[in-house]
Amino acid sequence: MNETSPKIDRAEEDTVAYDVIDGIAWVKFNRPEKRNCMSPKLNRQMLRVLDELEYRDDVGVLVLTGEGTAWSAGMDLKEYFRENEAKGLGATRAAQREAYGWWRRLRWYQKPTIAMINGWCFGGGYGPLFGCDLAFAAEEAQFGLSEINWGILPGGGATKVAVELLPFRKAMYHAMMGENIDGKTAADWGLVNEALPLADLQARVTEVAKVLLGKNPVALKATKDAVRRVGVMAYDEAEDYLIRAQEAANSYDNEGRKEGIKQFIDDKTYKPGLGAYDKSKKA
Ligand code: ACO
């Protein structure tokens, strides 16, 4: 913002925007004038919005994106760090709980989630980036662990995200050098699923979201949790967990998979190797 631009004092409820269209909740970091950096207000509002959307029947997929030129420029260095430090340790811990709280909520969200990275993505932004199940970036987007550039380590989970998603040497280089990578490199490194030109980003994310909307939602939740859980388990534990998780899923939907088998084996109306069964037809 230059000197002639008006200073915006955004109300807490305006720090996040959302729209639900055809089963997809489009949620936006909404502080474009601050490059969508995460202030305590934004963190509180984001948790409210996630709460509001999670169990709505008209929401099948949640997309997290940013208004303006940024996805998120990480934590708000003034309102999250400096102002809370000035208030004391209790305020810092409270602000951490708010931020980490909604990222954790996202990691275990009931609905499938997609990060649509339209622009800058720094530091603390890696928390919600990892929180989303899938991630699609604009080739023009820029990703960076810039913490080292202003004198801290990549905290708030960012180091963990780098190590989870990147090979060791790339994680170490990324964290130590404070250099940015573009969306294409982020896709090559495995930080996101795909990168494509900004102009095509929303159409691709819509396409992916529509595929997810066609799948059995109970199976999707069981699947996304399983992918996150088994990584830290030994093989035998994972095998056992997956049996239990499927049996638990059956207590929510005991008919879906039977219908899926029936439409293939008996009705011959689809092939599971080529797409999903028609979940509108109940057994
Ligand atoms: N914290 C606080 N304010 C921020 C942040 C942030 N993370 N990012 C941007 N802003 C503010 C700027 O201070 C500026 O405010 P002003 O208009 O009151 O002066 C406004 O947002 C616009 O920012 P510019 O720097 O003017 O925007 P530009 O498009 O030129 O640059 C960029 C964008 C590269 C993202 C730059 O803003 C930047 O480097 N931001 C910080 C990125 C960062 O390192 N974040 C912290 C990561 S570490 C962590 O999250 C723990």
Residues whose N, C-alpha, C, O or C-beta is under 5 A from the ligand:
A	BS01	ACO	M1 E33 K34 R35 C37 A73 G74 M75 D76 L77 K78 W120 F122 G123 G124 G125 S146 E147
